[in-house]
Amino acid sequence: MDAALDSLREEGYAAATARSIAARGGFNAALIFYHFGSVDELFLAGLERSSGARLARYRAAIGGVTDLVEFVRVLRRLYTEDLDAGHISAVQELVAASAFSVTMGSRLAALMEPWFAFSEEFIRQFLEGVPFARHLDVRDLTFGMVSLYTGLETMTRLTGGDPARIVSLFQTAERVARTVGPLLGLTRTTRRFRGEAR
């Protein structure tokens, strides 16, 4: 699975064949079909394992965050980890491939469900006790946040591949959070004042 995801990230979906994956991993290509049935199933199994590990990392890092600025900073660190590990690149390659495969698309959508569930759970907890929260549709916020987060890599590639754009975006988000957070009661200080810190 490691060899498959490495091939997917570095060579792209079209070039990541059973032969290239086997050569990278130092094993017989027939083992792919014996254990997984197809190269696509191998990709999906590798992505499922990688996604599960990343989700556990996000839960551990974000779980207790109640401050908007801190939230943006943690997201930036986690996103950088995702980029360095190539996790998002692998996702993007399979998303592109899913345009030609209904099965691939439905399997990828299923792999995203735990991320939507985690994001919705976090947003609900984060907004708990915030007066304006009742006017917000948490499901819409969840969809928007996950879509933006996973789409950043695609837009970066399409606009020249400069990761500095993403860094700049997070820096801007942090500046906005510093201004907006206190006004909306989304800082540690305002939450303590209202007696809502957990």
N, C-alpha and C positions, 0 to 999 in steps of 0.2 A: 504493500500500500504506500509506503514511503517513496519507493522508486516510481510508482505511478504518478503520485502527486508532484514529485520533482520534475518528471517528464512533462506533465501537464503545464506546470508553471513556466518551465524554461523553454520548451519546444512548441507549446500550443497544442490544442486538441487534435488538429489534423495530423501533426507529426508525431504525436505520442502513441506510437503503435505498440503492439505486443512485443515485437522484436526490440524496439528501442528501450522499452521499459525493462525487459529481461536483461538486456546488455548493461543497463545502468545498475540493476540490482544484482547482477551476477548469478542468474538462475535460468533455467530452461523456460522458454516462452510457453510451452505446453502447460506448465503449472498454473498459469493465469486462467486458462480455460478449465482446467481440472477443478480449481478451487472456487472460481467465480462465474464461470460460464461464458463471460465476454469481457472485453476491455472496459466497456461502459459500466458494467457491474462492479468491476474493480475500482474504477474512478469513484463511483458512488459510495462504495464501502470505505474507501480512503477518506472521502470528504465527510462522511458521517462520523468517522472516528475523530478527524481533525475538528469538525464543528462541535462535537461533544466536549472535547478538551478546551476549546476556546470559550464555549458557553460557561463551563465551570470556572474558568479564569475570570470572566466578566462578572459572574455572580459573586465571586470572592472579592473582587475589586470595587464593585459598585454597590453591593448590598446595603452598606450602612451610610451611604452618602445622602446628606440632606441639604447641602449647600450648592447652589446653581454654579458658582464659579468652580468649586471643587469637582462637580460633575463634569464640566467641560474639560478640565485638566485631566481627569481620569480617562475620559473617552479618548482624548488625544493620545495618551500613553498607550492605551489598548489598541487604538487604530494603528499606531506606529508598529506595535508588535505584530499585528496582523499583516501589515505590509512587509515587514522584514522576514516573516515566516512564509510569505507567499500564499497565505490562506485565501485572501480576497482574490488574488490573481487566479487561483484554481477555481474559485466559485464563478468568476467572470467567464472563464473558458467554457465551463459546463453550461452556463446560462446561454452563451452564444450557440453552443451545440444543440441546446434544447429547441432552438427555432426549427430544427429539422427532425425532431423526435418528440412525439407526444408523451411517450413513456418517460423520457429524460426530464421533460418539463414537470410532469406530475410528481416524479420522485424528488426533484429539487424543491418543489413547493412543499412537500411533506417534510423535508429536512429543515425548511425555514420556520415551520410551525412552532418548534420550541423557542426560537428567537422572538417570535411575535408574542408568545405567551409570557416569556421573561420580561420583555419590554413593557407589555401592558401591566404586568404585576408591579414592576418598578415605578412606572409613571403614576399608577394609582397610589402607591405608598408615598411617593415623592410629593404629590399634590394634596395629601391628606391634611385637612384642616385649613387649606388655603381658600379664602372666601370665593374667589372667582372660579374655582375649579368646577363648580356645579354647572357652569356654562360651557364647559369643554366636553367634547366627545373623545374619550380616552382612546377608543379604537382608531379614530382618525389620526390622533397624535402618534399612536403606535405605528400605524402604517406609514405615516410620513417620515418618522424617525428611522425606521428600518430601511425604507426605500432610499432615503438620502444617504445613509451610512454605507449601504452596499453599492450605491450608484456613483460614489465619489471616484472610485478606481476607474470606472468606465469613462467618466468625463475627463479625468486626468489623462488617460490614454488618448482620447480623441482630440485633446487640446495641446498635444505635444509631449505628454509624459513627464512634466515637471512637477515633482512632489512638493516643491515650494508653494504651489497653489493651495495644497491641502493644509500645509503648516500655517499659511496666511489665513485661511478660512477659520481654523481653530483659534488663532490669535484674535481674530475679529469677534468670534463667538464669545471668547473670554472677556473681551472689553465690554461687549453688550451685556453679558451676565453680571459684570460688576455694577453696571448702571441699573439694569432692570431687576436684578435679584432682590435688593432691598425694597424696591417699590412694590414688588409682588409678595413679599414675605418669604422669599426663597433663599434665605441665608441662615447660617447657624444663629446669628445674633437675633434676628427677628423671630425665629422659631422659639428661642429660649424666652424672649420677651412675652410671647403669646402662650408660653408653657406647653409648646408642641414638640419640643425636641425629644427624640426617642433614643 
